Amino acid sequence: MSRLARSALHQIRPGLAALTAAGAVLAAGVLQPPAAASAPRHASRALGAGAPFAGGAPSAVRTLTDRLTTPWGIGFLPGGKAALVTERDTAVVWKIGLNGSKKRVGTVPNAVWHQATQDKGGLLGVAASPTWNGTTDKDVFFMETTAGDNRVVKMRFDGTSLSGYTPILTGIVRDTQLNGGKIAFGPDGYLYVTTGDARRSKLAQDKKSLNGKILRITRSGAAAPGNPFGNRVYSYGHRNPQGLAWDRRGRLWETEIGLTTWDELNLVEPGGNYGWPACEGVCEKPGTTNPKFVWNPDDGGVPAQIAVVGDAVYASTLSGHRLWRLPIDSTGQDVGEATSYFDGTYGRLRALARVPGTDRLWLGTSDRGPGMDLILTVTVK
């Protein structure tokens, strides 16, 4: 296996005394994170030439707001004083302030979620126009799973309520499980969209298909200028990508959920082929790009979303029940040794975003049951 492959293996759980102390702090409303366990690098993985940047670890976490049902996406409004938060199962959108204030602002029409099939569709990602101000620009965007497809839609938000409904990109094949769903505006002002392969793995390698891709589109849904294949496709060969974040040098990082063996953290380049379905994790297939980090799903993996604070990538995990920190090395092309936090403390973790202009994260729990989920605020120092 390539030296770039490594797995996040077997974290040491805190002892009974540490858990008792953590419970006492939780009762006071603020948790100091349990001592983090460093993930051993895979035995065949040698440290790269660039040394990891130091600093930037979680120092405290507290509940920002509660009584949510499976929050999926967090999209901060320009100015960073509030975010729109989507609920996957209910199609409800909340406006949440930095002080934890919460107001229901509406729903997104046509989103479909089925509990009986443990559907992973429904209302997914959210992103506000980079120039949104609630008056001359009211545009906010969502990705949803409808009865017939996955689609990106535009609505109007005046700061108080949602209105209108305009699909801008339709026909993305839907699935009960592999839908992707993350949307985010990049530094270039274009909208990036992650799509799953809908369990039709051949679509991931078909550059004419919208599935198994990272797409790059305009606010009207057209292909963004400069895309590598002259259509909406930015990168391909993805199985179920759900995390997108740019570092301060403008590089795009992505997480995706694998099949049975490896989940991935990728550094995405335009036109890149990330290997699926021929590759899960690292492989030597010509023309493919290897991940920068891999997790085993049973050892802290199944990464959901990511955010970048300073020179570190943070990744929430579903089955892993923890938050990972992966320091970007000085070359900007690799990551150093990973460290996990909150192992098992909050259960499944999904929604994740950096609070603009700060060293804080918002982190959402997932799948606790109706009205049982939280948004946590994590201080990074």
Rosetta blueprint (number, residue, H / E / L):
1 M L
2 S L
3 R L
4 L L
5 A L
6 R L
7 S L
8 A L
9 L L
10 H L
11 Q L
12 I L
13 R L
14 P L
15 G L
16 L H
17 A H
18 A H
19 L H
20 T H
21 A H
22 A H
23 G H
24 A H
25 V H
26 L H
27 A H
28 A L
29 G L
30 V E
31 L E
32 Q L
33 P L
34 P L
35 A L
36 A L
37 A E
38 S E
39 A L
40 P L
41 R L
42 H L
43 A L
44 S L
45 R L
46 A L
47 L L
48 G L
49 A L
50 G L
51 A L
52 P E
53 F L
54 A L
55 G L
56 G L
57 A L
58 P E
59 S E
60 A E
61 V E
62 R E
63 T E
64 L E
65 T E
66 D E
67 R E
68 L E
69 T L
70 T L
71 P E
72 W E
73 G E
74 I E
75 G E
76 F E
77 L L
78 P L
79 G L
80 G L
81 K L
82 A E
83 A E
84 L E
85 V E
86 T E
87 E E
88 R L
89 D L
90 T L
91 A L
92 V E
93 V E
94 W E
95 K E
96 I E
97 G E
98 L L
99 N L
100 G L
101 S L
102 K E
103 K E
104 R E
105 V E
106 G E
107 T E
108 V L
109 P L
110 N L
111 A L
112 V L
113 W L
114 H L
115 Q L
116 A L
117 T L
118 Q L
119 D L
120 K L
121 G L
122 G L
123 L E
124 L E
125 G E
126 V E
127 A E
128 A E
129 S L
130 P L
131 T L
132 W L
133 N L
134 G L
135 T L
136 T L
137 D L
138 K L
139 D E
140 V E
141 F E
142 F E
143 M E
144 E E
145 T E
146 T L
147 A L
148 G L
149 D L
150 N E
151 R E
152 V E
153 V E
154 K E
155 M E
156 R E
157 F E
158 D L
159 G L
160 T L
161 S L
162 L E
163 S E
164 G E
165 Y E
166 T E
167 P E
168 I E
169 L E
170 T E
171 G E
172 I E
173 V L
174 R L
175 D L
176 T L
177 Q L
178 L L
179 N L
180 G L
181 G L
182 K L
183 I E
184 A E
185 F E
186 G L
187 P L
188 D L
189 G L
190 Y L
191 L E
192 Y E
193 V E
194 T E
195 T E
196 G L
197 D L
198 A L
199 R L
200 R L
201 S H
202 K H
203 L H
204 A H
205 Q H
206 D L
207 K L
208 K L
209 S L
210 L L
211 N L
212 G L
213 K E
214 I E
215 L E
216 R E
217 I E
218 T L
219 R L
220 S L
221 G L
222 A L
223 A E
224 A L
225 P L
226 G L
227 N L
228 P L
229 F L
230 G L
231 N L
232 R L
233 V E
234 Y E
235 S E
236 Y E
237 G L
238 H L
239 R L
240 N L
241 P E
242 Q E
243 G E
244 L E
245 A E
246 W E
247 D L
248 R L
249 R L
250 G L
251 R L
252 L E
253 W E
254 E E
255 T E
256 E E
257 I L
258 G L
259 L L
260 T L
261 T L
262 W L
263 D E
264 E E
265 L E
266 N E
267 L E
268 V E
269 E L
270 P L
271 G L
272 G L
273 N E
274 Y L
275 G L
276 W L
277 P L
278 A L
279 C L
280 E L
281 G L
282 V L
283 C L
284 E L
285 K L
286 P L
287 G L
288 T L
289 T L
290 N L
291 P L
292 K L
293 F E
294 V E
295 W E
296 N L
297 P L
298 D L
299 D L
300 G L
301 G L
302 V L
303 P E
304 A E
305 Q E
306 I E
307 A E
308 V E
309 V E
310 G L
311 D L
312 A E
313 V E
314 Y E
315 A E
316 S E
317 T E
318 L L
319 S L
320 G L
321 H L
322 R L
323 L E
324 W E
325 R E
326 L E
327 P E
328 I E
329 D E
330 S L
331 T L
332 G L
333 Q L
334 D L
335 V E
336 G L
337 E L
338 A L
339 T E
340 S E
341 Y E
342 F L
343 D L
344 G L
345 T L
346 Y L
347 G L
348 R L
349 L E
350 R E
351 A E
352 L E
353 A E
354 R E
355 V L
356 P L
357 G L
358 T L
359 D L
360 R E
361 L E
362 W E
363 L E
364 G E
365 T E
366 S L
367 D L
368 R L
369 G L
370 P L
371 G L
372 M L
373 D E
374 L E
375 I E
376 L E
377 T E
378 V E
379 T E
380 V E
381 K L
